[in-house]
Amino acid sequence: MHADLLAQRVVDLIEGAAFPHLDATSVISVIALLLAGAGFVTVRDYALGAGDHLPLLVAEPFPRVEASIGIVPAISADHEALSTRLARYAQHPAVDGLVVVGATAGNVPMPRTVGGVPLRAAIATLRPVGPTH
């Protein structure tokens, strides 16, 4: 249950953020800064083994750590490849939940769980940051 609540907090923070660019690297960078600023512990490129890396893993700070949420960009990934990656990520013991970040609701997968791990979707919205002229 805690993983689902933590994932929802992460989604709320992501959906309230301004993203100056929507490429996967920029989105993960902004999310990492945003979550670290909110007091979460974040790890970029978390090694899952066999050469697989989770783009971002987030947890509450010690001693409250009860769940770790993997954050995966779906900005330009095809659905089948994304589903395969999510299934691999969900199998790792460090991953208690997943948040998929997409540019629109249409490219974010809809199942509530992947391999028994809660899955949430967040929409990254392109918004100008700073002066626009």
DADA-V795371 format. One record per pair of residues at least 12 apart in sequence whose C-alpha atoms are under 10 Angstrom apart, sorted by sequence separation. I is the first residue (numbers start at 1). GAP is how many residues later the second one is. D is the distance in whole Angstrom. If there is no record, write none. Layout:
i: [I:I]
gap: [GAP:GAP]
d: [D:D]
This chain:
i: [18:19:32:43:44:45:46:57:58:86:108:109:14:17:18:43:44:56:57:58:72:86:108:17:42:43:44:56:57:72:86:98:107:108:29:42:43:55:56:57:71:98:108:14:28:41:42:43:54:55:56:70:97:98:105:107:14:17:41:42:54:55:56:72:97:105:106:13:14:40:41:42:54:55:71:82:104:105:40:41:42:70:97:98:99:100:101:102:103:104:105:14:39:40:41:70:96:97:98:99:100:101:102:103:104:10:13:14:39:40:41:69:96:97:98:99:100:101:102:103:104:13:36:38:39:40:95:96:97:98:99:100:101:102:103:32:35:36:86:90:91:95:96:97:98:99:100:101:102:103:10:32:35:36:41:46:70:71:90:91:10:13:31:32:35:40:68:69:70:74:75:77:82:89:90:91:9:29:32:42:68:69:70:71:72:73:74:75:76:82:83:87:88:89:90:91:28:29:41:42:43:44:67:68:69:70:71:72:73:74:75:76:82:86:87:88:90:10:28:42:67:68:69:70:71:72:73:74:75:79:86:87:89:90:67:68:69:70:71:72:73:74:75:78:79:80:86:87:90:10:25:66:67:68:69:70:71:72:73:74:77:78:79:84:87:24:54:76:77:83:86:53:54:75:52:74:75:86:54:74:54:73:74:52:53:59:52:57:58:59:57:32:58:31:48:57:58:48:54:57:57:28:48:49:56:28:48:27:28:48:27:48:48:74:10:24:25:27:46:69:71:73:74:75:10:24:69:70:71:72:73:74:75:23:24:25:69:71:73:74:7:22:23:24:71:73:6:7:23:24:6:22:23:24:6:22:3:10:6:7:11:6:7:10:5:6:7:2:3:4:6:7:2:3:7:1:2:3:4:1:2:3:31:28:27:27:27:24:24:22:23:22:14:15:14:11:7:10:11:6:7:11:6:7:8:3:4:5:7:3:4:31:2:3:4:1:2:3:4:1:27:27:27:22:21:22:20:21:22:19:20:21:22:15:16:17:18:19:20:21:15:16:17:18:19:20:21:4:14:15:16:17:18:19:20:21:11:13:14:15:16:17:18:19:20:10:11:12:14:15:17:18:19:20:7:8:10:11:12:14:18:7:8:10:11:4:5:7:8:11:3:4:7:8:3:4:7:3:4:1]
gap: [12:12:12:12:12:12:12:12:12:12:12:12:13:13:13:13:13:13:13:13:13:13:13:14:14:14:14:14:14:14:14:14:14:14:15:15:15:15:15:15:15:15:15:16:16:16:16:16:16:16:16:16:16:16:16:16:17:17:17:17:17:17:17:17:17:17:17:18:18:18:18:18:18:18:18:18:18:18:19:19:19:19:19:19:19:19:19:19:19:19:19:20:20:20:20:20:20:20:20:20:20:20:20:20:20:21:21:21:21:21:21:21:21:21:21:21:21:21:21:21:21:22:22:22:22:22:22:22:22:22:22:22:22:22:22:23:23:23:23:23:23:23:23:23:23:23:23:23:23:23:24:24:24:24:24:24:24:24:24:24:25:25:25:25:25:25:25:25:25:25:25:25:25:25:25:25:26:26:26:26:26:26:26:26:26:26:26:26:26:26:26:26:26:26:26:26:27:27:27:27:27:27:27:27:27:27:27:27:27:27:27:27:27:27:27:27:27:28:28:28:28:28:28:28:28:28:28:28:28:28:28:28:28:28:29:29:29:29:29:29:29:29:29:29:29:29:29:29:29:30:30:30:30:30:30:30:30:30:30:30:30:30:30:30:30:31:31:31:31:31:31:32:32:32:33:33:33:33:34:34:35:35:35:36:36:36:37:37:37:37:38:39:39:40:40:40:40:41:41:41:42:43:43:43:43:44:44:45:45:45:46:46:47:47:48:48:48:48:48:48:48:48:48:48:49:49:49:49:49:49:49:49:49:50:50:50:50:50:50:50:51:51:51:51:51:51:52:52:52:52:53:53:53:53:54:54:56:59:60:60:60:61:61:61:62:62:62:63:63:63:63:63:64:64:64:65:65:65:65:66:66:66:70:73:74:75:76:77:78:80:80:81:85:86:87:88:89:89:89:90:90:90:91:91:91:92:92:92:92:93:93:93:94:94:94:95:95:95:95:96:97:98:99:102:103:103:104:104:104:105:105:105:105:106:106:106:106:106:106:106:107:107:107:107:107:107:107:108:108:108:108:108:108:108:108:108:109:109:109:109:109:109:109:109:109:110:110:110:110:110:110:110:110:110:111:111:111:111:111:111:111:112:112:112:112:113:113:113:113:113:114:114:114:114:115:115:115:116:116:117]
d: [9:9:8:8:5:8:10:6:6:8:9:7:10:8:10:6:7:8:5:8:9:10:6:8:7:5:9:6:6:8:9:10:10:8:9:6:7:8:5:9:10:9:8:9:8:8:4:9:7:7:7:9:9:8:8:10:7:8:6:7:7:6:9:9:9:8:10:8:10:7:5:9:7:8:10:9:9:7:6:6:9:8:9:7:9:7:9:8:9:6:10:8:9:5:6:9:9:5:6:6:6:6:6:6:8:9:8:9:7:6:9:10:6:5:5:5:5:5:5:5:8:8:9:10:7:10:8:7:6:6:5:6:6:6:6:10:8:10:10:9:9:10:10:8:8:7:9:6:9:8:10:7:9:10:9:9:9:10:6:7:8:9:9:9:10:10:9:8:6:10:9:9:10:9:6:9:10:10:8:9:6:6:8:9:7:9:6:7:8:9:8:10:9:9:8:8:7:9:9:10:10:10:8:5:6:6:6:6:6:6:5:9:8:10:6:9:6:10:7:10:8:5:5:5:5:5:5:5:6:7:7:6:9:9:6:7:5:6:6:6:6:8:8:8:8:10:9:10:9:9:9:9:8:9:7:8:7:9:9:9:8:10:7:10:9:9:9:8:10:8:10:10:10:7:9:7:9:9:10:7:7:9:9:9:9:10:9:9:9:10:8:10:10:9:9:10:10:8:9:9:10:8:10:9:10:8:7:10:7:9:7:9:10:10:9:9:9:9:10:10:10:10:10:10:10:6:9:10:10:10:9:10:9:9:8:10:9:10:10:10:9:10:10:6:10:9:9:10:7:8:8:7:8:10:8:9:9:9:9:9:10:7:9:9:10:8:6:10:8:9:7:9:7:5:9:10:6:7:9:9:10:7:10:9:8:9:10:9:9:9:9:7:10:9:8:7:9:8:9:10:7:9:9:7:9:9:9:10:6:6:7:10:9:6:9:10:9:9:10:10:8:10:10:7:9:8:10:9:7:7:9:6:10:10:10:10:8:6:6:8:6:9:8:7:5:6:9:10:7:6:9:8:6:6:6:10:7:9:7:6:9:9:5:7:6:9:7:8:7:7:9:7:8:10:8:10:10:5:10:9:7:8:7:9:8:9:10:7:9:10:9:6:9:9:7:8:10:10:8:9]
